[in-house]
Amino acid sequence: MTDTTKLDGLRHALLALHKTLLDAQRVRYEREHGRVESRGELLDLVLRDASFEWLRVLSALIAGWTSSPRRTWRRARSFAG
């Protein structure tokens, strides 16, 4: 398995995890504040609301992956020790 294949696999796994976490946080938010009516409203919440702040770190990691997967991989590994 090549490094590129591993990086692609990891990226897809992170995207799936991100979607699962986003869906779960949306459910939590809606229980407390009412229904989120649109994708645009959800995006605004993800970008600005404190309830979604913890998810922004993973979002930034995934976004960085698109621009430079190898650099992101090195940074992630440096955090892991």
C-alpha positions as CSV (number, residue, x, y, z in Angstrom):
1,M,0.0,0.0,0.0
2,T,1.5,3.4,-1.0
3,D,1.6,6.5,1.1
4,T,-0.9,8.1,-1.2
5,T,-3.4,5.2,-0.8
6,K,-3.0,5.4,3.0
7,L,-3.6,9.1,2.9
8,D,-6.7,8.8,0.8
9,G,-8.0,6.1,3.0
10,L,-7.4,8.2,6.1
11,R,-9.0,11.2,4.5
12,H,-12.1,9.2,3.6
13,A,-12.3,7.9,7.2
14,L,-12.0,11.4,8.6
15,L,-14.8,12.6,6.3
16,A,-17.1,9.8,7.5
17,L,-16.2,10.5,11.1
18,H,-16.8,14.3,10.6
19,K,-20.2,13.6,9.0
20,T,-21.2,11.3,11.9
21,L,-20.1,13.9,14.5
22,L,-21.8,16.7,12.7
23,D,-25.0,14.8,12.5
24,A,-24.9,13.9,16.2
25,Q,-24.1,17.5,17.2
26,R,-27.0,18.7,15.0
27,V,-29.4,16.4,16.8
28,R,-28.1,17.7,20.2
29,Y,-28.5,21.3,19.0
30,E,-32.0,20.7,17.7
31,R,-33.1,19.1,21.0
32,E,-32.1,22.3,22.8
33,H,-32.9,25.0,20.3
34,G,-35.3,23.7,17.8
35,R,-35.1,22.4,14.2
36,V,-32.3,23.6,11.9
37,E,-34.2,24.5,8.7
38,S,-31.6,24.4,6.0
39,R,-28.0,23.5,5.1
40,G,-27.2,27.2,5.0
41,E,-28.4,27.6,8.6
42,L,-26.4,24.5,9.6
43,L,-23.3,25.9,8.0
44,D,-23.7,29.2,9.8
45,L,-24.1,27.3,13.1
46,V,-21.0,25.2,12.4
47,L,-18.9,28.4,11.6
48,R,-20.2,30.6,14.4
49,D,-22.1,28.9,17.2
50,A,-20.3,27.8,20.3
51,S,-22.1,24.4,20.3
52,F,-20.1,23.4,17.2
53,E,-16.8,24.9,18.2
54,W,-15.2,21.6,19.2
55,L,-15.9,20.3,15.7
56,R,-14.1,23.1,13.9
57,V,-10.7,21.5,14.8
58,L,-11.5,18.4,12.8
59,S,-13.0,20.5,10.0
60,A,-9.8,22.5,9.7
61,L,-7.7,19.4,9.6
62,I,-9.8,18.0,6.8
63,A,-9.7,21.3,4.9
64,G,-6.0,21.4,5.2
65,W,-5.8,17.9,3.8
66,T,-7.2,19.1,0.5
67,S,-4.5,21.7,0.0
68,S,-1.5,19.7,1.3
69,P,-2.1,16.1,2.4
70,R,1.5,15.3,3.1
71,R,2.1,18.5,5.2
72,T,-1.1,17.8,7.1
73,W,0.0,14.2,7.7
74,R,3.3,15.4,9.2
75,R,1.6,17.9,11.4
76,A,-0.9,15.2,12.7
77,R,1.9,12.8,13.4
78,S,3.9,15.5,15.3
79,F,0.8,16.0,17.6
80,A,0.5,12.3,18.2
81,G,4.1,12.2,19.5
